[in-house]
Amino acid sequence: MEASVKHHILIVEDEPKIAAALADYVRAAGYDASIAERGDLVPGLVATRHVDAILLDLMLPGMDGLDVCRTVREVSQVPILMLTARVEEVDRLLGLELGADDYICKPFSLREVVSRLRAVLRRSAPPDRAPGLPFSLDADRHEVRAGARAVALTPVEYRLLACLCERPGKIVSRQRLLDAAYVDYRVVSDRTVDSHIRNLRRKFEELELAPIASIYGVGFRLEPE
């Protein structure tokens, strides 16, 4: 397994065997990895080191994973993938509302963790300006920018637009957009995408950008420049 970019992954896990297994597998996938055994160490590490993504256990000494996520989100949009043995729905929803990008319950497959990690890295770092498109995406601010003007996007709108940017000029299906938009894999109607696309179109109008095209019965397409 190889990753195209040498990303640095911070593993926050207080069980040494699990932390070591995650680190070994992440490194085998082509990433750099470091380990923190306490939650209260994480804000300082994020502030002083380059971190591309965090694998974050929920139950930690010093500061639990939810508080870590909340604290990190005050200063950084680094992707956070939460790992936990607590499967209650309230924890799942709370973790995602605090800004987690994905959520995996223990016991988990190491292969699945790396697959989800690749996905959140891909979603969080779309190209600054996709070839042939007259705008750029700002991952830190959740904005779409055209020239000197910018408009804010909701998290769902941002993920939808980032997914469309991966295939400029090509059709992206509703299901693919749903998978990109709802990282907690909740069950929603595929027509939910239509509402978010309408909102994106209004924001594109503000920036005087070409509208997002609807392909009847198939999906949507960003029109190249």
Accessible surface in RSA format (square Angstrom, percent):
REM  Atomic radii and reference values for relative SASA: ProtOr
REM  Chains: A
REM  Algorithm: Lee & Richards
REM  Probe-radius: 1.40
REM  Slices: 20
REM RES _ NUM      All-atoms   Total-Side   Main-Chain    Non-polar    All polar
REM                ABS   REL    ABS   REL    ABS   REL    ABS   REL    ABS   REL
RES MET A   1   111.13  57.5  52.57  34.8  58.56 139.4  57.70  49.1  53.43  70.8
RES GLU A   2   157.54  90.4 132.58 100.3  24.96  59.4  46.79  90.5 110.75  90.4
RES ALA A   3    25.09  23.1   2.50   3.9  22.59  51.4   6.57   9.3  18.52  49.1
RES SER A   4   121.18 102.4  72.94  97.3  48.24 111.1  57.37 122.2  63.81  89.4
RES VAL A   5    82.57  54.3  77.61  70.3   4.96  12.0  81.85  71.1   0.72   1.9
RES LYS A   6   134.69  65.7 110.01  67.5  24.68  58.8  69.57  62.6  65.12  69.4
RES HIS A   7    36.89  20.2  36.47  25.3   0.42   1.1  22.76  23.5  14.13  16.4
RES HIS A   8    33.36  18.2  33.31  23.2   0.05   0.1  24.80  25.6   8.56  10.0
RES ILE A   9     0.00   0.0   0.00   0.0   0.00   0.0   0.00   0.0   0.00   0.0
RES LEU A  10     1.87   1.0   1.87   1.3   0.00   0.0   1.87   1.3   0.00   0.0
RES ILE A  11     0.15   0.1   0.15   0.1   0.00   0.0   0.15   0.1   0.00   0.0
RES VAL A  12     0.00   0.0   0.00   0.0   0.00   0.0   0.00   0.0   0.00   0.0
RES GLU A  13     0.12   0.1   0.03   0.0   0.10   0.2   0.03   0.0   0.10   0.1
RES ASP A  14    54.85  38.4  38.83  38.6  16.02  37.9   5.84  13.8  49.00  48.9
RES GLU A  15    84.84  48.7  84.10  63.6   0.74   1.8  27.63  53.4  57.21  46.7
RES PRO A  16    93.84  68.4  87.29  79.6   6.55  23.8  91.07  75.2   2.77  17.2
RES LYS A  17   183.92  89.7 173.95 106.7   9.97  23.7 120.58 108.5  63.34  67.5
RES ILE A  18    46.46  26.4  43.55  32.4   2.91   7.0  46.45  33.4   0.02   0.0
RES ALA A  19     2.45   2.3   2.45   3.8   0.00   0.0   2.45   3.4   0.00   0.0
RES ALA A  20    48.96  45.0  46.72  72.1   2.23   5.1  48.85  68.8   0.11   0.3
RES ALA A  21    39.09  35.9  31.20  48.1   7.90  18.0  37.56  52.9   1.53   4.1
RES LEU A  22     1.57   0.9   1.57   1.1   0.00   0.0   1.57   1.1   0.00   0.0
RES ALA A  23     1.10   1.0   1.10   1.7   0.00   0.0   1.10   1.6   0.00   0.0
RES ASP A  24    91.66  64.2  84.63  84.2   7.03  16.6  28.50  67.1  63.16  63.0
RES TYR A  25    50.06  23.4  48.37  27.5   1.68   4.4  41.05  30.8   9.01  11.1
RES VAL A  26     0.40   0.3   0.40   0.4   0.00   0.0   0.40   0.3   0.00   0.0
RES ARG A  27   115.77  48.6 102.65  52.3  13.12  31.2  44.59  60.9  71.18  43.1
RES ALA A  28    59.20  54.4  35.22  54.3  23.98  54.6  47.85  67.4  11.36  30.1
RES ALA A  29     0.00   0.0   0.00   0.0   0.00   0.0   0.00   0.0   0.00   0.0
RES GLY A  30    17.53  21.6   0.00   N/A  17.53  21.6  15.23  41.8   2.30   5.1
RES TYR A  31     8.02   3.7   6.30   3.6   1.71   4.5   0.16   0.1   7.86   9.7
RES ASP A  32    62.72  43.9  61.09  60.8   1.63   3.9  14.37  33.8  48.34  48.2
RES ALA A  33    13.64  12.5   0.00   0.0  13.64  31.0   0.00   0.0  13.64  36.1
RES SER A  34    25.15  21.3  21.46  28.6   3.69   8.5  25.06  53.4   0.09   0.1
RES ILE A  35    71.94  40.9  39.73  29.6  32.21  77.6  39.73  28.6  32.21  87.4
RES ALA A  36     3.30   3.0   0.37   0.6   2.94   6.7   3.30   4.7   0.00   0.0
RES GLU A  37    95.59  54.9  93.37  70.6   2.22   5.3  20.77  40.2  74.82  61.1
RES ARG A  38   101.17  42.5 101.17  51.6   0.00   0.0  35.48  48.5  65.69  39.8
RES GLY A  39     0.00   0.0   0.00   N/A   0.00   0.0   0.00   0.0   0.00   0.0
RES ASP A  40    61.35  43.0  41.71  41.5  19.64  46.4  18.13  42.7  43.22  43.1
RES LEU A  41    88.92  49.5  83.33  59.6   5.59  14.1  86.45  60.7   2.47   6.7
RES VAL A  42     0.00   0.0   0.00   0.0   0.00   0.0   0.00   0.0   0.00   0.0
RES PRO A  43    35.05  25.5  30.08  27.4   4.97  18.1  31.52  26.0   3.52  21.9
RES GLY A  44    40.41  49.8   0.00   N/A  40.41  49.8  36.93 101.4   3.48   7.8
RES LEU A  45    30.53  17.0  29.91  21.4   0.62   1.6  29.93  21.0   0.60   1.6
RES VAL A  46    22.18  14.6   9.59   8.7  12.59  30.3   9.59   8.3  12.59  34.2
RES ALA A  47    83.94  77.2  42.49  65.6  41.45  94.3  51.77  72.9  32.17  85.2
RES THR A  48   111.44  79.3  73.76  74.8  37.68  89.8  72.98  98.0  38.46  58.1
RES ARG A  49   127.12  53.4 111.38  56.8  15.75  37.5  37.68  51.5  89.44  54.2
RES HIS A  50   134.18  73.3 116.55  81.0  17.63  45.1  91.64  94.4  42.54  49.5
RES VAL A  51    17.81  11.7   1.98   1.8  15.83  38.1   1.98   1.7  15.83  42.9
RES ASP A  52    28.07  19.7  21.71  21.6   6.36  15.0   5.32  12.5  22.75  22.7
RES ALA A  53     0.73   0.7   0.73   1.1   0.00   0.0   0.73   1.0   0.00   0.0
RES ILE A  54     0.26   0.1   0.26   0.2   0.00   0.0   0.26   0.2   0.00   0.0
RES LEU A  55     0.09   0.0   0.00   0.0   0.09   0.2   0.00   0.0   0.09   0.2
RES LEU A  56     0.00   0.0   0.00   0.0   0.00   0.0   0.00   0.0   0.00   0.0
RES ASP A  57     4.72   3.3   4.72   4.7   0.00   0.0   0.00   0.0   4.72   4.7
RES LEU A  58     0.87   0.5   0.87   0.6   0.00   0.0   0.87   0.6   0.00   0.0
RES MET A  59   107.97  55.9 104.03  68.8   3.94   9.4 104.42  88.8   3.55   4.7
RES LEU A  60    20.48  11.4   0.00   0.0  20.48  51.5   3.04   2.1  17.44  46.9
RES PRO A  61    52.71  38.4  41.02  37.4  11.69  42.5  52.05  43.0   0.66   4.1
RES GLY A  62    50.33  62.1   0.00   N/A  50.33  62.1  10.09  27.7  40.24  90.1
RES MET A  63    52.65  27.3  44.53  29.5   8.13  19.3  52.15  44.3   0.50   0.7
RES ASP A  64    54.83  38.4  50.01  49.8   4.82  11.4  15.14  35.6  39.69  39.6
RES GLY A  65     0.00   0.0   0.00   N/A   0.00   0.0   0.00   0.0   0.00   0.0
RES LEU A  66    17.95  10.0  17.95  12.8   0.00   0.0  17.95  12.6   0.00   0.0
RES ASP A  67    56.37  39.5  56.16  55.9   0.21   0.5   9.60  22.6  46.76  46.6
RES VAL A  68     0.00   0.0   0.00   0.0   0.00   0.0   0.00   0.0   0.00   0.0
RES CYS A  69     0.00   0.0   0.00   0.0   0.00   0.0   0.00   0.0   0.00   0.0
RES ARG A  70   101.91  42.8  99.94  50.9   1.97   4.7  47.84  65.4  54.07  32.8
RES THR A  71    43.53  31.0  42.88  43.5   0.65   1.6  27.30  36.7  16.23  24.5
RES VAL A  72     0.70   0.5   0.13   0.1   0.58   1.4   0.70   0.6   0.00   0.0
RES ARG A  73    39.01  16.4  24.87  12.7  14.14  33.7  20.45  27.9  18.56  11.2
RES GLU A  74   132.46  76.0  93.95  71.1  38.51  91.7  40.53  78.4  91.93  75.1
RES VAL A  75   116.69  76.8  76.57  69.3  40.12  96.7  86.69  75.3  30.00  81.4
RES SER A  76    29.04  24.5  19.42  25.9   9.61  22.1  15.93  33.9  13.10  18.4
RES GLN A  77    70.91  39.7  55.96  40.9  14.96  35.6  13.05  27.8  57.86  43.9
RES VAL A  78    13.17   8.7   5.39   4.9   7.78  18.7  11.53  10.0   1.64   4.5
RES PRO A  79     8.13   5.9   7.75   7.1   0.38   1.4   8.03   6.6   0.09   0.6
RES ILE A  80     0.00   0.0   0.00   0.0   0.00   0.0   0.00   0.0   0.00   0.0
RES LEU A  81     0.95   0.5   0.64   0.5   0.32   0.8   0.64   0.4   0.32   0.9
RES MET A  82     0.20   0.1   0.20   0.1   0.00   0.0   0.20   0.2   0.00   0.0
RES LEU A  83     0.20   0.1   0.20   0.1   0.00   0.0   0.20   0.1   0.00   0.0
RES THR A  84     0.76   0.5   0.20   0.2   0.56   1.3   0.76   1.0   0.00   0.0
RES ALA A  85    69.71  64.1  49.48  76.4  20.23  46.0  49.48  69.7  20.23  53.6
RES ARG A  86    88.66  37.2  85.35  43.5   3.30   7.9  30.04  41.1  58.62  35.5
RES VAL A  87    91.71  60.3  78.73  71.3  12.98  31.3  79.37  69.0  12.34  33.5
RES GLU A  88    97.08  55.7  89.71  67.9   7.37  17.6  51.78 100.2  45.30  37.0
RES GLU A  89   101.72  58.4  94.09  71.2   7.63  18.2  53.49 103.5  48.22  39.4
RES VAL A  90   103.94  68.4  96.96  87.8   6.99  16.8 100.57  87.4   3.37   9.2
RES ASP A  91    10.22   7.2  10.22  10.2   0.00   0.0   0.00   0.0  10.22  10.2
RES ARG A  92    61.89  26.0  61.84  31.5   0.05   0.1  11.90  16.3  50.00  30.3
RES LEU A  93    71.71  39.9  71.57  51.2   0.14   0.4  71.71  50.4   0.00   0.0
RES LEU A  94    65.62  36.5  64.11  45.9   1.52   3.8  65.11  45.7   0.51   1.4
RES GLY A  95     0.00   0.0   0.00   N/A   0.00   0.0   0.00   0.0   0.00   0.0
RES LEU A  96    25.40  14.1  12.52   9.0  12.87  32.4  12.80   9.0  12.60  33.9
RES GLU A  97   138.34  79.4 101.28  76.6  37.07  88.3  48.67  94.1  89.68  73.2
RES LEU A  98    32.71  18.2  23.24  16.6   9.47  23.8  26.53  18.6   6.18  16.6
RES GLY A  99    23.81  29.4   0.00   N/A  23.81  29.4  19.53  53.6   4.28   9.6
RES ALA A 100     7.42   6.8   0.00   0.0   7.42  16.9   0.00   0.0   7.42  19.7
RES ASP A 101    31.09  21.8  30.07  29.9   1.02   2.4   1.70   4.0  29.39  29.3
RES ASP A 102     0.88   0.6   0.88   0.9   0.00   0.0   0.00   0.0   0.88   0.9
RES TYR A 103     8.16   3.8   1.94   1.1   6.21  16.2   1.94   1.5   6.22   7.7
RES ILE A 104     6.24   3.6   3.79   2.8   2.45   5.9   6.24   4.5   0.00   0.0
RES CYS A 105    31.87  24.1  20.74  23.1  11.13  26.2  18.14  46.0  13.73  14.8
RES LYS A 106    36.70  17.9  24.28  14.9  12.42  29.6  18.78  16.9  17.91  19.1
RES PRO A 107   140.61 102.5 116.26 106.0  24.35  88.5 121.90 100.6  18.71 116.3
RES PHE A 108    38.96  19.5  10.37   6.4  28.60  74.4  16.94  10.3  22.03  63.0
RES SER A 109    58.32  49.3  45.07  60.1  13.25  30.5  42.54  90.6  15.77  22.1
RES LEU A 110    54.22  30.2  49.20  35.2   5.02  12.6  49.20  34.6   5.02  13.5
RES ARG A 111   165.40  69.4 162.78  83.0   2.62   6.2  58.33  79.7 107.07  64.9
RES GLU A 112    62.60  35.9  57.04  43.1   5.57  13.3  28.05  54.3  34.55  28.2
RES VAL A 113     0.59   0.4   0.59   0.5   0.00   0.0   0.59   0.5   0.00   0.0
RES VAL A 114     2.25   1.5   2.25   2.0   0.00   0.0   2.25   2.0   0.00   0.0
RES SER A 115    64.43  54.4  57.87  77.2   6.56  15.1  22.37  47.6  42.07  58.9
RES ARG A 116    46.47  19.5  45.92  23.4   0.55   1.3   7.44  10.2  39.03  23.7
RES LEU A 117     0.15   0.1   0.15   0.1   0.00   0.0   0.15   0.1   0.00   0.0
RES ARG A 118    70.86  29.8  67.41  34.4   3.45   8.2  35.72  48.8  35.14  21.3
RES ALA A 119    16.11  14.8  16.09  24.8   0.02   0.0  16.09  22.7   0.02   0.1
RES VAL A 120     2.89   1.9   1.24   1.1   1.65   4.0   1.91   1.7   0.98   2.7
RES LEU A 121    12.89   7.2  10.26   7.3   2.64   6.6  10.47   7.4   2.42   6.5
RES ARG A 122   137.70  57.8 125.61  64.0  12.09  28.8  59.72  81.6  77.98  47.3
RES ARG A 123    35.10  14.7  32.86  16.7   2.25   5.4  19.31  26.4  15.79   9.6
RES SER A 124    30.50  25.8  17.82  23.8  12.68  29.2  20.74  44.2   9.76  13.7
RES ALA A 125    68.05  62.6  44.65  68.9  23.40  53.2  49.14  69.2  18.90  50.1
RES PRO A 126    15.81  11.5   3.29   3.0  12.53  45.5   5.97   4.9   9.85  61.2
RES PRO A 127    63.42  46.2  48.09  43.8  15.34  55.8  60.26  49.8   3.16  19.6
RES ASP A 128   113.17  79.3 106.74 106.2   6.43  15.2  31.46  74.0  81.71  81.5
RES ARG A 129   134.48  56.5 115.57  58.9  18.91  45.0  44.10  60.3  90.37  54.8
RES ALA A 130     3.66   3.4   0.64   1.0   3.03   6.9   0.64   0.9   3.03   8.0
RES PRO A 131   110.29  80.4  93.62  85.3  16.67  60.6 105.13  86.8   5.16  32.1
RES GLY A 132    40.03  49.4   0.00   N/A  40.03  49.4  26.08  71.6  13.95  31.2
RES LEU A 133     1.20   0.7   0.80   0.6   0.41   1.0   0.80   0.6   0.41   1.1
RES PRO A 134    38.35  28.0  31.47  28.7   6.88  25.0  31.47  26.0   6.88  42.8
RES PHE A 135     6.82   3.4   4.18   2.6   2.64   6.9   6.01   3.6   0.80   2.3
RES SER A 136    31.63  26.7  30.04  40.1   1.59   3.7  16.45  35.0  15.18  21.3
RES LEU A 137    13.07   7.3   1.66   1.2  11.41  28.7   2.00   1.4  11.07  29.8
RES ASP A 138    40.63  28.5  35.10  34.9   5.53  13.1  13.83  32.5  26.81  26.7
RES ALA A 139    35.62  32.8  29.30  45.2   6.32  14.4  29.30  41.3   6.32  16.8
RES ASP A 140   112.82  79.0  95.53  95.1  17.29  40.9  24.68  58.1  88.14  87.9
RES ARG A 141   162.30  68.1 139.86  71.3  22.45  53.4  26.78  36.6 135.52  82.1
RES HIS A 142    43.24  23.6  43.24  30.1   0.00   0.0  22.92  23.6  20.32  23.6
RES GLU A 143    32.19  18.5  32.19  24.4   0.00   0.0   0.36   0.7  31.82  26.0
RES VAL A 144     0.00   0.0   0.00   0.0   0.00   0.0   0.00   0.0   0.00   0.0
RES ARG A 145    82.59  34.7  80.92  41.2   1.67   4.0  29.57  40.4  53.01  32.1
RES ALA A 146    13.49  12.4   8.69  13.4   4.80  10.9   9.96  14.0   3.53   9.4
RES GLY A 147    71.71  88.4   0.00   N/A  71.71  88.4  46.18 126.7  25.53  57.2
RES ALA A 148   104.48  96.1  66.13 102.0  38.36  87.3  74.76 105.3  29.72  78.7
RES ARG A 149   112.78  47.4 108.77  55.4   4.01   9.5  63.80  87.2  48.97  29.7
RES ALA A 150    37.98  34.9   8.42  13.0  29.56  67.2   8.42  11.9  29.56  78.3
RES VAL A 151    20.15  13.3  14.69  13.3   5.47  13.2  20.15  17.5   0.00   0.0
RES ALA A 152    67.05  61.7  56.75  87.6  10.30  23.4  56.91  80.1  10.14  26.9
RES LEU A 153    10.86   6.0   0.15   0.1  10.70  26.9   1.80   1.3   9.06  24.4
RES THR A 154    62.39  44.4  58.31  59.1   4.08   9.7  60.37  81.1   2.03   3.1
RES PRO A 155    72.06  52.5  72.06  65.7   0.00   0.0  72.06  59.5   0.00   0.0
RES VAL A 156    25.14  16.5  25.10  22.7   0.05   0.1  25.10  21.8   0.05   0.1
RES GLU A 157     5.01   2.9   5.01   3.8   0.00   0.0   0.01   0.0   5.00   4.1
RES TYR A 158     6.47   3.0   6.47   3.7   0.00   0.0   6.36   4.8   0.11   0.1
RES ARG A 159    46.47  19.5  44.75  22.8   1.72   4.1  10.89  14.9  35.58  21.6
RES LEU A 160     0.30   0.2   0.30   0.2   0.00   0.0   0.30   0.2   0.00   0.0
RES LEU A 161     0.00   0.0   0.00   0.0   0.00   0.0   0.00   0.0   0.00   0.0
RES ALA A 162     3.09   2.8   3.01   4.6   0.08   0.2   3.01   4.2   0.08   0.2
RES CYS A 163     7.40   5.6   5.41   6.0   1.99   4.7   3.21   8.1   4.19   4.5
RES LEU A 164     0.41   0.2   0.23   0.2   0.19   0.5   0.23   0.2   0.19   0.5
RES CYS A 165     5.62   4.3   3.39   3.8   2.24   5.3   0.37   0.9   5.26   5.7
RES GLU A 166    65.66  37.7  34.89  26.4  30.78  73.3  25.37  49.1  40.29  32.9
RES ARG A 167    81.45  34.2  78.15  39.8   3.30   7.8  12.35  16.9  69.09  41.9
RES PRO A 168    37.52  27.3  23.59  21.5  13.92  50.6  23.59  19.5  13.92  86.5
RES GLY A 169    27.75  34.2   0.00   N/A  27.75  34.2   6.58  18.1  21.17  47.4
RES LYS A 170   121.99  59.5 117.63  72.2   4.36  10.4  66.55  59.9  55.44  59.1
RES ILE A 171    62.54  35.6  49.39  36.8  13.15  31.7  49.39  35.6  13.15  35.7
RES VAL A 172     1.53   1.0   0.20   0.2   1.33   3.2   1.53   1.3   0.00   0.0
RES SER A 173    47.99  40.5  44.10  58.9   3.89   9.0  34.22  72.9  13.77  19.3
RES ARG A 174    33.60  14.1  32.91  16.8   0.69   1.6   9.96  13.6  23.64  14.3
RES GLN A 175   106.32  59.5 104.00  76.0   2.32   5.5  53.48 113.8  52.84  40.1
RES ARG A 176   101.24  42.5  96.51  49.2   4.73  11.3  37.55  51.3  63.69  38.6
RES LEU A 177     0.00   0.0   0.00   0.0   0.00   0.0   0.00   0.0   0.00   0.0
RES LEU A 178    13.12   7.3  11.47   8.2   1.65   4.1  11.64   8.2   1.48   4.0
RES ASP A 179    71.34  50.0  65.88  65.6   5.46  12.9  24.04  56.6  47.29  47.2
RES ALA A 180    12.00  11.0   8.42  13.0   3.58   8.1  11.74  16.5   0.26   0.7
RES ALA A 181     0.51   0.5   0.51   0.8   0.00   0.0   0.51   0.7   0.00   0.0
RES TYR A 182    23.14  10.8  21.46  12.2   1.68   4.4  13.72  10.3   9.42  11.6
RES VAL A 183     9.53   6.3   8.39   7.6   1.14   2.8   8.96   7.8   0.57   1.6
RES ASP A 184    19.08  13.4   5.54   5.5  13.54  32.0   4.11   9.7  14.98  14.9
RES TYR A 185   110.62  51.6  85.26  48.5  25.36  66.0  78.10  58.7  32.53  40.1
RES ARG A 186   125.72  52.8 104.77  53.4  20.95  49.9  40.38  55.2  85.34  51.7
RES VAL A 187   153.05 100.7 122.24 110.7  30.81  74.2 126.60 110.0  26.44  71.7
RES VAL A 188    47.00  30.9  24.30  22.0  22.69  54.7  31.82  27.6  15.18  41.2
RES SER A 189    67.64  57.2  49.69  66.3  17.96  41.4  49.20 104.8  18.45  25.8
RES ASP A 190    66.91  46.9  62.00  61.7   4.90  11.6  12.95  30.5  53.96  53.8
RES ARG A 191   139.02  58.4 132.85  67.7   6.17  14.7  53.80  73.5  85.22  51.6
RES THR A 192    39.00  27.7  31.06  31.5   7.94  18.9  26.04  35.0  12.97  19.6
RES VAL A 193     0.88   0.6   0.88   0.8   0.00   0.0   0.88   0.8   0.00   0.0
RES ASP A 194    28.44  19.9  27.48  27.3   0.97   2.3  11.99  28.2  16.45  16.4
RES SER A 195    47.83  40.4  47.07  62.8   0.76   1.8  18.89  40.2  28.94  40.5
RES HIS A 196    35.03  19.1  35.03  24.3   0.00   0.0  30.84  31.8   4.19   4.9
RES ILE A 197     0.47   0.3   0.47   0.4   0.00   0.0   0.47   0.3   0.00   0.0
RES ARG A 198   129.34  54.3 127.17  64.8   2.17   5.2  49.78  68.0  79.56  48.2
RES ASN A 199    38.95  26.9  38.27  37.0   0.68   1.6   5.75  13.8  33.19  32.1
RES LEU A 200     0.00   0.0   0.00   0.0   0.00   0.0   0.00   0.0   0.00   0.0
RES ARG A 201    62.52  26.2  61.30  31.2   1.22   2.9  25.28  34.6  37.24  22.6
RES ARG A 202   138.55  58.2 136.05  69.4   2.49   5.9  62.91  86.0  75.64  45.8
RES LYS A 203    42.20  20.6  42.20  25.9   0.00   0.0  30.62  27.6  11.59  12.3
RES PHE A 204     2.94   1.5   2.94   1.8   0.00   0.0   2.94   1.8   0.00   0.0
RES GLU A 205   124.37  71.4 108.76  82.3  15.61  37.2  40.26  77.9  84.11  68.7
RES GLU A 206   107.53  61.7  86.44  65.4  21.10  50.2  44.36  85.8  63.17  51.6
RES LEU A 207     5.32   3.0   1.93   1.4   3.39   8.5   1.93   1.4   3.39   9.1
RES GLU A 208   141.81  81.4 106.43  80.5  35.38  84.2  40.99  79.3 100.82  82.3
RES LEU A 209    21.21  11.8   8.90   6.4  12.31  30.9  11.25   7.9   9.95  26.8
RES ALA A 210    56.13  51.6  38.22  59.0  17.92  40.8  44.99  63.4  11.14  29.5
RES PRO A 211    87.34  63.7  85.37  77.8   1.96   7.1  86.66  71.5   0.68   4.2
RES ILE A 212     1.95   1.1   0.00   0.0   1.95   4.7   0.00   0.0   1.95   5.3
RES ALA A 213    22.24  20.4  14.28  22.0   7.96  18.1  22.24  31.3   0.00   0.0
RES SER A 214    65.82  55.6  40.24  53.7  25.58  58.9  34.16  72.7  31.66  44.4
RES ILE A 215    41.72  23.7  38.03  28.3   3.69   8.9  40.12  28.9   1.60   4.4
RES TYR A 216   215.34 100.5 190.77 108.5  24.57  63.9 150.18 112.9  65.15  80.3
RES GLY A 217    64.43  79.5   0.00   N/A  64.43  79.5  28.02  76.9  36.41  81.6
RES VAL A 218    76.61  50.4  64.73  58.6  11.88  28.6  68.38  59.4   8.23  22.3
RES GLY A 219     1.25   1.5   0.00   N/A   1.25   1.5   0.00   0.0   1.25   2.8
RES PHE A 220     5.02   2.5   5.02   3.1   0.00   0.0   5.02   3.0   0.00   0.0
RES ARG A 221    63.57  26.7  63.57  32.4   0.00   0.0   4.68   6.4  58.89  35.7
RES LEU A 222     3.46   1.9   3.17   2.3   0.29   0.7   3.17   2.2   0.29   0.8
RES GLU A 223    58.03  33.3  49.97  37.8   8.06  19.2  23.85  46.1  34.17  27.9
RES PRO A 224    68.40  49.9  52.07  47.5  16.33  59.4  52.07  43.0  16.33 101.5
RES GLU A 225   142.39  81.7  80.06  60.6  62.33 148.4  62.32 120.5  80.07  65.4
END  Absolute sums over single chains surface
CHAIN  1 A    11089.9       8972.4       2117.5       6074.7       5015.3
END  Absolute sums over all chains
TOTAL         11089.9       8972.4       2117.5       6074.7       5015.3
